[in-house]
Amino acid sequence: MDPISAATHFNPYDVHYPRLRARGGLTFDATLGLWVASSATAVAAVLNHPACRVRPLHEPVPRAIVRRPAGQLFARLMRMNDGPRHRCPRAAIEAGLGQLVASDLMPTLANWRPALVAPLRAADLRRWQFALPVALVAGLLGVPTEQREDLARRTGEWVACFSPLSNESQLLAADQATQHLSAQLQAVLAAPEHSPLLSDILRRSGDLDPQDLLANLVGLLAQTHDACAGLIGNSLIALLADPALCQHLRQTPAALAPWLLQRQRLDPPVQNTRRFVAEPCTLNGIELQAGDCVLVLLAAANHDPALAAVTGAAATPPDFSFGAGVHRCPGQGLAQNIVGALLQALLRTSDLSRLPLRWCYQPSVNGRIPLFEDSLEAGQ
Ligand code: HEM
């Protein structure tokens, strides 16, 4: 196991991440050719330092997609930029997302078409895990009901362009999905009436380039896709293994949100992110040079015994599952709301622990996303 393959390892938490933290929190991995931040202090230092950028200066768009439609959309995303191209779309979008923290999604799920039924096999569960979170966000943006799940499927095709593991046919599908997603969101923008979320975003968008706005609306679907699928999947693994817990959460719905917060810290869907040093700087007492790359192990920092001391002292969230600093996830509250609502609905509709499932992690360099398959035996 290395700090990258740890993301999809069965258990990186007990030995691998503690061993990395014990080496000092920020160390150079000569095999991978990058710095690795693993302690809460080092992760906070990197994510809050202005010299640490989200993309290398010489490669704002990954080489594999730079001249392709998928790459043109990528280039406009706030997640992939620093400076005005990050600040301006974020200023337009963040407040509207923040208002959805407490919105009640249960009536939407109750009236969903095609109706939501208890999952009987892995394919049913994949709908809850991958399609519904994105479809819910698409609905909040104003995408018509009948297009939402198809848009979620297309989003799944587009996000493949973010992964260095994708092959040519996946990149081709990502290009086609880019055009489809852009056209669908453009139609929503051009409609005579807008959803409350989109109205809020448009009110705050000022002179934001319309193409940047469009790209970042598509970006919301992309950010939702893998991360929510991971949080739902990792929560399901814990639920599938524990019928008593399912029973408790079914009978005491108020216990679900605190349980989910704990799961999100212990088994986060985004295990790591990267930062690229743009100018010499000192991080965790170590001097880094322009051109250095830092692998930021959010999941290792979440398990650091010093986590509470670090996040309590700095302007960071209680854990690093949603990042920290200027790129911190603006969809955190909405994501927790979506995942909480879907898990609550799942707990109501089915006896999860009876589902005959096995699972493995989707190949990824940073996400921890279980893929469920049918099995003759329950659980794994
Ligand atoms: C469980 C679900 C989610 C998790 C764990 C998650 C996690 C994260 C993390 C770790 C980052 C920071 C990446 C970095 O700094 O390198 C991030 C950024 C972002 N997330 Fe999320 N996210 C989730 C769901 C969502 C949802 C539902 C939305 C919106 C609908 C969203 C929108 C964004 C955006 C736009 C960014 C980029 C922010 C920026 O660059 O300023 N996320 N997310």
Boltz pocket constraint, residues with backbone or C-beta under 6 A from the ligand:
constraints:
  - pocket:
      binder: B
      contacts: [[A, 54], [A, 78], [A, 79], [A, 80], [A, 81], [A, 86], [A, 90], [A, 97], [A, 137], [A, 219], [A, 220], [A, 221], [A, 223], [A, 224], [A, 227], [A, 228], [A, 231], [A, 269], [A, 270], [A, 273], [A, 274], [A, 320], [A, 321], [A, 322], [A, 323], [A, 324], [A, 326], [A, 327], [A, 328], [A, 329], [A, 330], [A, 331], [A, 332], [A, 334], [A, 335], [A, 336], [A, 339]]
      max_distance: 6.0
